[in-house]
Amino acid sequence: MNRMVAYCGIVCTDCPAYIATQADDRAALERVAVQWREEFNLPEITVESVICDGCLASNGARLSGYCSTCAIRACGVERGVGNCAHCAEYSCDKLDGFLSHVPDAQRVLEEIRQSL
């Protein structure tokens, strides 16, 4: 499987929601929903809200709850970039605020940026 890096630098293909969705594994999706409800203190997370085909999936793809409304993703789609590492305005305030909480994603984007 090819690695899919979201606009924000999260590796979609490493995400348990993406993996379970692609495997059509309902039990794994249920485990992800339980884990995320506890981890993020969001009791409203359902199995349906964690189904995800990945941030870069084309129109009609299923996106998990947050990803479907993500401002970083919307910006990347609007700009037509592969991910934020490819953006001429990298790194912006919107992305920096997110990356301060997800240092692994920042490392991924920096690696991509260095390879350009």
C-alpha positions as CSV (number, residue, x, y, z in Angstrom):
1,M,0.0,0.0,0.0
2,N,1.3,3.5,-0.9
3,R,1.8,5.9,2.0
4,M,-0.9,8.6,2.1
5,V,0.1,11.8,3.9
6,A,-2.7,14.1,4.8
7,Y,-2.4,17.9,4.2
8,C,-1.4,18.3,7.9
9,G,1.3,15.6,7.8
10,I,-0.6,12.8,9.5
11,V,0.1,9.6,7.7
12,C,-3.5,8.4,6.8
13,T,-2.2,4.9,5.9
14,D,-0.9,4.4,9.4
15,C,-4.2,5.6,11.0
16,P,-6.3,2.8,12.7
17,A,-9.5,4.3,11.3
18,Y,-8.2,4.3,7.8
19,I,-6.8,0.7,8.1
20,A,-10.0,-0.6,9.5
21,T,-12.1,1.2,6.8
22,Q,-10.0,-0.2,4.0
23,A,-10.2,-3.7,5.5
24,D,-14.0,-3.3,5.9
25,D,-13.4,-4.5,9.5
26,R,-16.4,-3.4,11.6
27,A,-15.0,-4.8,14.8
28,A,-11.8,-2.8,14.4
29,L,-13.8,0.3,13.6
30,E,-15.7,-0.2,16.8
31,R,-12.4,-0.5,18.8
32,V,-11.2,2.8,17.2
33,A,-14.5,4.5,18.1
34,V,-14.2,3.3,21.7
35,Q,-10.5,4.4,21.9
36,W,-11.1,7.8,20.4
37,R,-14.2,8.4,22.7
38,E,-11.9,7.9,25.7
39,E,-8.7,9.4,24.3
40,F,-10.3,12.6,23.1
41,N,-13.1,12.7,25.7
42,L,-15.7,12.8,22.9
43,P,-18.6,10.5,23.9
44,E,-20.5,11.3,20.6
45,I,-17.9,9.4,18.4
46,T,-19.6,6.6,16.6
47,V,-18.4,3.8,14.4
48,E,-19.8,5.7,11.4
49,S,-17.9,8.8,12.4
50,V,-14.5,7.1,12.2
51,I,-15.0,5.5,8.8
52,C,-12.3,7.1,6.6
53,D,-10.8,6.7,3.1
54,G,-8.0,9.2,3.9
55,C,-7.6,12.9,3.6
56,L,-6.4,12.8,0.0
57,A,-9.2,10.6,-1.3
58,S,-11.2,11.9,-4.2
59,N,-14.7,13.3,-4.2
60,G,-17.3,10.9,-2.7
61,A,-14.8,9.5,-0.3
62,R,-15.7,8.9,3.3
63,L,-13.9,11.1,5.8
64,S,-13.8,10.7,9.5
65,G,-15.8,13.2,11.6
66,Y,-13.1,15.8,12.1
67,C,-11.4,15.3,8.8
68,S,-14.6,16.2,6.9
69,T,-14.5,19.7,8.5
70,C,-10.8,20.2,8.8
71,A,-9.7,23.8,7.9
72,I,-6.2,22.6,7.0
73,R,-7.6,20.0,4.6
74,A,-10.0,22.6,3.0
75,C,-7.1,25.0,2.5
76,G,-5.0,22.2,0.9
77,V,-7.8,21.2,-1.4
78,E,-8.4,24.8,-2.4
79,R,-4.7,25.4,-3.2
80,G,-4.4,22.1,-5.0
81,V,-1.3,21.0,-3.2
82,G,-0.3,17.4,-2.4
83,N,0.0,18.3,1.3
84,C,1.1,21.4,3.2
85,A,4.8,20.7,2.7
86,H,4.2,21.5,-1.0
87,C,2.5,24.9,-0.2
88,A,4.4,28.1,-1.1
89,E,3.1,29.6,2.2
90,Y,4.4,26.7,4.4
91,S,4.2,27.0,7.3
92,C,1.2,29.1,8.3
93,D,-0.5,29.9,11.6
94,K,-3.3,27.5,11.0
95,L,-0.9,24.6,10.4
96,D,1.5,25.7,13.2
97,G,-1.3,25.6,15.8
98,F,-2.1,22.1,14.8
99,L,1.5,20.8,14.6
100,S,2.2,22.1,18.1
101,H,0.0,19.2,19.2
102,V,1.2,16.6,16.7
103,P,5.0,16.7,16.4
104,D,5.1,13.5,14.4
105,A,3.1,15.2,11.6
106,Q,5.5,18.1,11.6
107,R,8.4,15.7,11.2
108,V,6.7,14.1,8.2
109,L,6.1,17.4,6.6
110,E,9.6,18.6,7.2
111,E,11.0,15.4,5.6
112,I,8.8,15.9,2.6
113,R,9.8,19.6,2.4
114,Q,13.5,18.7,2.5
115,S,13.0,16.2,-0.4
116,L,11.4,18.9,-2.7
